[in-house]
Amino acid sequence: ALVSVELVPGAAPRRLRLEVEDRSSQWPRRRHPGETATSGRGLLLVEALSDRWGAEPRGSGKALWCEFVLPDDPIGNGA
């Protein structure tokens, strides 16, 4: 898997974008794991923590991405 991180430039809001790319033809899907399951929570966590996410075809595989909106003043100094 290839992982990339990008600060998306341009108009507000500023965003941090994370992408994971793989060569699998299998499309990601949300699961509903039981309380004792040791896997199957990845997309649930991405959906809960990110501001938006999605998947798109890439070459012979796919890329799964998520974005986080960044505050205008990440340090909090009022600048």
N, CA, C and O of each residue as an XYZ file, in Angstrom:
316
protein
N       0.852     -1.183      0.000
C       0.000      0.000      0.000
C       0.890      1.235      0.000
O       1.951      1.251      0.623
N       0.448      2.258     -0.699
C       1.128      3.550     -0.753
C       0.310      4.536      0.063
O      -0.896      4.664     -0.144
N       0.960      5.236      0.992
C       0.285      6.215      1.837
C       0.838      7.593      1.509
O       2.054      7.770      1.432
N      -0.044      8.576      1.314
C       0.405      9.946      1.075
C      -0.376     10.905      1.961
O      -1.533     10.663      2.303
N       0.287     11.999      2.322
C      -0.313     13.044      3.151
C      -0.109     14.356      2.413
O       0.986     14.632      1.922
N      -1.162     15.171      2.332
C      -1.085     16.423      1.588
C      -1.859     17.506      2.323
O      -2.978     17.281      2.785
N      -1.252     18.686      2.429
C      -1.965     19.857      2.911
C      -2.580     20.497      1.685
O      -1.855     20.978      0.814
N      -3.910     20.515      1.596
C      -4.603     20.987      0.398
C      -4.588     22.517      0.399
O      -5.203     23.140      1.265
N      -3.884     23.131     -0.575
C      -3.817     24.589     -0.626
C      -5.082     25.187     -1.231
O      -5.940     24.468     -1.742
N      -5.181     26.486     -1.166
C      -6.305     27.160     -1.811
C      -7.191     27.872     -0.823
O      -6.785     28.197      0.293
N      -8.397     28.103     -1.252
C      -9.358     28.851     -0.446
C      -9.725     28.089      0.819
O      -9.584     26.869      0.903
N     -10.199     28.850      1.799
C     -10.618     28.243      3.058
C     -11.804     27.326      2.801
O     -12.554     27.598      1.863
N     -12.023     26.302      3.534
C     -11.188     25.925      4.663
C      -9.968     25.123      4.218
O     -10.013     24.380      3.238
N      -8.880     25.292      4.964
C      -7.684     24.493      4.688
C      -7.964     23.065      5.129
O      -8.667     22.831      6.113
N      -7.407     22.116      4.393
C      -7.680     20.708      4.687
C      -6.390     19.897      4.669
O      -5.455     20.194      3.925
N      -6.366     18.880      5.499
C      -5.324     17.871      5.468
C      -5.940     16.638      4.840
O      -6.978     16.158      5.295
N      -5.300     16.118      3.784
C      -5.835     14.959      3.061
C      -4.868     13.792      3.228
O      -3.664     13.935      3.018
N      -5.404     12.645      3.606
C      -4.647     11.403      3.712
C      -5.171     10.441      2.662
O      -6.380     10.333      2.463
N      -4.263      9.740      1.987
C      -4.663      8.742      0.992
C      -3.907      7.448      1.227
O      -2.725      7.453      1.570
N      -4.600      6.355      1.038
C      -3.987      5.030      1.035
C      -4.365      4.385     -0.286
O      -5.543      4.276     -0.626
N      -3.356      3.961     -1.024
C      -3.576      3.372     -2.345
C      -3.099      1.925     -2.333
O      -2.045      1.615     -1.778
N      -3.880      1.044     -2.947
C      -3.452     -0.348     -3.072
C      -3.832     -0.887     -4.446
O      -4.504     -0.213     -5.227
N      -3.401     -2.094     -4.725
C      -3.635     -2.707     -6.037
C      -4.800     -3.689     -6.038
O      -5.054     -4.350     -7.045
N      -5.496     -3.786     -4.936
C      -6.613     -4.725     -4.843
C      -7.802     -4.220     -5.651
O      -8.101     -3.026     -5.652
N      -8.473     -5.133     -6.333
C      -9.682     -4.766     -7.073
C     -10.919     -4.786     -6.170
O     -12.002     -4.370     -6.583
N     -10.754     -5.268     -4.951
C     -11.876     -5.341     -4.013
C     -12.160     -3.952     -3.437
O     -11.269     -3.313     -2.877
N     -13.400     -3.492     -3.577
C     -13.794     -2.166     -3.121
C     -14.004     -2.174     -1.613
O     -14.510     -3.164     -1.083
N     -13.634     -1.102     -0.895
C     -13.834     -1.082      0.557
C     -15.325     -1.064      0.906
O     -16.146     -0.545      0.151
N     -15.652     -1.636      2.050
C     -17.040     -1.620      2.500
C     -17.066     -1.521      4.018
O     -16.191     -2.042      4.709
N     -18.078     -0.848      4.513
C     -18.253     -0.740      5.959
C     -18.698     -2.083      6.505
O     -19.502     -2.790      5.896
N     -18.167     -2.412      7.647
C     -18.574     -3.640      8.330
C     -19.233     -3.268      9.647
O     -19.143     -2.128     10.104
N     -19.877     -4.218     10.232
C     -20.515     -4.028     11.532
C     -20.001     -5.126     12.460
O     -20.695     -6.109     12.717
N     -18.763     -4.945     12.965
C     -18.151     -5.994     13.782
C     -18.815     -6.113     15.151
O     -19.346     -5.145     15.696
N     -18.768     -7.301     15.672
C     -19.272     -7.527     17.024
C     -18.320     -6.940     18.052
O     -17.210     -6.530     17.716
N     -18.749     -6.899     19.287
C     -17.946     -6.308     20.358
C     -16.597     -6.984     20.534
O     -15.625     -6.325     20.904
N     -16.518     -8.267     20.280
C     -15.265     -8.988     20.500
C     -14.438     -9.152     19.229
O     -13.368     -9.758     19.268
N     -14.913     -8.627     18.109
C     -14.169     -8.740     16.849
C     -12.851     -7.978     16.955
O     -12.780     -6.924     17.587
N     -11.815     -8.520     16.331
C     -10.496     -7.889     16.367
C     -10.180     -7.128     15.088
O      -9.069     -6.619     14.939
N     -11.125     -7.038     14.164
C     -10.913     -6.280     12.924
C     -12.263     -5.791     12.406
O     -13.315     -6.116     12.956
N     -12.204     -4.994     11.321
C     -13.436     -4.561     10.677
C     -13.935     -3.189     11.081
O     -15.070     -2.825     10.772
N     -13.095     -2.414     11.774
C     -13.537     -1.095     12.233
C     -12.898      0.069     11.481
O     -13.180      1.225     11.794
N     -12.057     -0.206     10.511
C     -11.298      0.838      9.825
C     -12.147      1.947      9.235
O     -11.937      3.117      9.555
N     -13.102      1.605      8.381
C     -13.932      2.637      7.750
C     -14.853      3.324      8.754
O     -15.163      4.505      8.600
N     -15.287      2.604      9.769
C     -16.109      3.233     10.806
C     -15.320      4.329     11.516
O     -15.864      5.392     11.815
N     -14.033      4.072     11.789
C     -13.184      5.075     12.428
C     -12.919      6.252     11.501
O     -12.986      7.407     11.922
N     -12.618      5.960     10.239
C     -12.380      7.030      9.262
C     -13.613      7.919      9.163
O     -13.494      9.144      9.171
N     -14.777      7.324      9.070
C     -16.025      8.087      8.960
C     -16.286      8.922     10.211
O     -16.752     10.057     10.112
N     -15.992      8.373     11.374
C     -16.259      9.077     12.628
C     -15.288     10.232     12.869
O     -15.673     11.250     13.445
N     -14.034     10.087     12.434
C     -13.013     11.075     12.770
C     -12.764     12.126     11.697
O     -12.324     13.232     12.013
N     -13.035     11.808     10.441
C     -12.728     12.753      9.358
C     -13.946     13.619      9.029
O     -15.074     13.314      9.414
N     -13.681     14.705      8.307
C     -14.773     15.576      7.871
C     -15.438     15.053      6.610
O     -16.626     15.286      6.389
N     -14.682     14.350      5.784
C     -15.251     13.672      4.616
C     -14.256     12.629      4.143
O     -13.060     12.718      4.420
N     -14.772     11.635      3.423
C     -13.913     10.573      2.922
C     -14.538      9.971      1.680
O     -15.708     10.205      1.380
N     -13.736      9.184      0.956
C     -14.245      8.522     -0.229
C     -13.218      7.563     -0.795
O     -12.135      7.387     -0.237
N     -13.569      6.953     -1.902
C     -12.680      6.023     -2.597
C     -12.800      6.290     -4.085
O     -13.855      6.702     -4.568
N     -11.715      6.054     -4.809
C     -11.725      6.254     -6.257
C     -10.790      5.260     -6.917
O      -9.801      4.844     -6.312
N     -11.087      4.874     -8.149
C     -10.212      3.952     -8.865
C      -8.857      4.593     -9.134
O      -8.775      5.789     -9.415
N      -7.796      3.799     -9.048
C      -6.442      4.240     -9.370
C      -5.723      3.109    -10.084
O      -5.422      2.083     -9.474
N      -5.448      3.283    -11.350
C      -4.747      2.241    -12.095
C      -5.484      0.927    -11.992
O      -6.669      0.842    -12.314
N      -4.778     -0.106    -11.539
C      -5.399     -1.425    -11.401
C      -6.004     -1.634    -10.018
O      -6.504     -2.719     -9.720
N      -5.965     -0.603     -9.165
C      -6.495     -0.731     -7.809
C      -7.406      0.426     -7.448
O      -8.284      0.815     -8.218
N      -7.177      0.974     -6.246
C      -8.030      2.054     -5.752
C      -7.261      2.893     -4.744
O      -6.209      2.488     -4.249
N      -7.800      4.060     -4.451
C      -7.284      4.913     -3.383
C      -8.441      5.243     -2.450
O      -9.523      5.620     -2.899
N      -8.212      5.103     -1.180
C      -9.166      5.509     -0.156
C      -8.598      6.773      0.469
O      -7.429      6.793      0.854
N      -9.400      7.831      0.577
C      -8.908      9.100      1.089
C      -9.845      9.636      2.164
O     -11.020      9.277      2.225
N      -9.297     10.502      3.009
C     -10.111     11.228      3.978
C      -9.511     12.612      4.154
O      -8.315     12.816      3.942
N     -10.355     13.561      4.545
C      -9.911     14.933      4.737
C     -10.354     15.450      6.102
O     -11.422     15.113      6.612
N      -9.483     16.284      6.669
C      -9.740     16.931      7.945
C      -9.654     18.436      7.728
O      -8.640     18.922      7.227
N     -10.688     19.182      8.091
C     -10.660     20.640      7.991
C      -9.769     21.161      9.113
O      -9.926     20.785     10.275
N      -8.824     22.042      8.742
C      -7.889     22.602      9.714
C      -8.385     23.955     10.205
O      -8.993     24.709      9.445
N      -8.131     24.265     11.466
C      -8.531     25.579     11.975
C      -7.722     26.677     11.287
O      -6.601     26.439     10.837
N      -8.296     27.884     11.207
C      -7.579     29.009     10.610
C      -6.307     29.330     11.371
O      -5.306     29.720     10.770
N      -6.333     29.172     12.682
C      -5.184     29.476     13.534
C      -4.856     28.237     14.362
O      -5.285     28.137     15.512
N      -4.093     27.281     13.790
C      -3.873     26.008     14.477
C      -3.121     26.138     15.791
O      -3.244     25.268     16.653
N      -2.335     27.214     15.968
C      -1.560     27.369     17.196
C      -2.375     28.079     18.272
O      -2.097     27.934     19.463
N      -3.366     28.835     17.861
C      -4.229     29.517     18.817
C      -3.668     30.830     19.328
O      -3.980     31.250     20.442
N      -2.833     31.486     18.514
C      -2.232     32.733     18.979
C      -2.954     33.971     18.455
O      -2.476     35.087     18.659
N      -4.086     33.801     17.788
C      -4.866     34.932     17.318
C      -4.293     35.644     16.113
O      -4.748     36.737     15.776
N      -3.311     35.059     15.455
C      -2.675     35.709     14.292
C      -3.529     35.588     13.063
O      -3.150     36.074     11.998
